[in-house]
Amino acid sequence: MTAYIRANWSSWSEKHRDQWPSSLKRYAYGRVTVHGFRSTFATWAEECTDYPDGVREAALAHKYKSETTAAYQRGQKLEKRRALMKDWAVFLTGANVTQFEDRRTG
C-alpha cells in the first residue's frame, strides 16, 4: 500500500493525501491482525500437513480442550514444532507465492 500511495501522491488533492493514510490505518491495517495470521496458519497446518493436532495446537499456544489430556501432555514438543515452523516458512516463501506485475508502468 505504501508503494501505491507514493506512486499516486502527486496526482491527489490535499484532502486525498490526508485521507489515504488515515483510512488505511483505520480500515485496512486494523483488519490484518495477529488473529488473521494465526487462523491462516491453523488452516494451512490442518489442511496441508500431516502434523498431529497436538503439535499444531502447541505451535499456536492453545490449551487442550480436555483437562485429562492437558494433565498428561506436559511437554513442549519443541523439535516437532520446529519442523512444523520450518515447513510453514517454506510455504510462505515458496513457489506457491504468486507475484503480480504492475501494468500501470507499461
C-alpha positions, 0 to 999 in steps of 0.5 A: 500500500505504501508503494501505491500511495507514493506512486499516486501522491502527486496526482491527489488533492490535499484532502486525498493525501490526508485521507489515504493514510488515515483510512488505511490505518483505520480500515485496512491495517486494523483488519490484518491482525495477529488473529488473521495470521494465526487462523491462516496458519491453523488452516494451512497446518490442518489442511496441508500437513500431516502434523498431529493436532497436538503439535499444531495446537502447541505451535499456536499456544492453545490449551487442550480442550480436555483437562485429562489430556492437558494433565498428561501432555506436559511437554513442549514438543519443541523439535516437532514444532520446529519442523512444523515452523520450518515447513510453514516458512517454506510455504510462505516463501515458496513457489506457491507465492504468486507475484503480480506485475504492475501494468500501470508502468507499461 
